[in-house]
Amino acid sequence: MDKVELKPRYSTVEIPGRCIKCLAEQEYGDCLRELLGKGEGGRKKLEKKFEALIFLLKSPELTKLRDESEKYLADGKEVKLIINLEEGKPRYEIKLD
């Protein structure tokens, strides 16, 4: 599976922002709708993405990751949360652009 990337941002007057949790919930819903609409072909990648998002949303690390990303956003940095599933275990990494 390729990595799952979430790019949180602050709200501005012109653009509504989203925190990591909100983005993960949105991606989860989109992924679920795609899985329900797909036949058997091409589901494996979507299933892995779905699994990674579930791990994140249930993770006790979610609050820490959200707080850390919001701290960087407050400093004016662009933030990316990368989720990798390695051997069935999630690994989270915050990258700054």
Buried (B, 14 or more C-beta within 10 A) or exposed (E): BEBBEBBBBBEEEEEEEBBBBBBBBEBBEBBBEBEEEEEEEEEEEBEBBBBBBBBBBEBEEBEEBBEBBBEBBEEEEEBBBEBBBEEEEBEBEBEEE
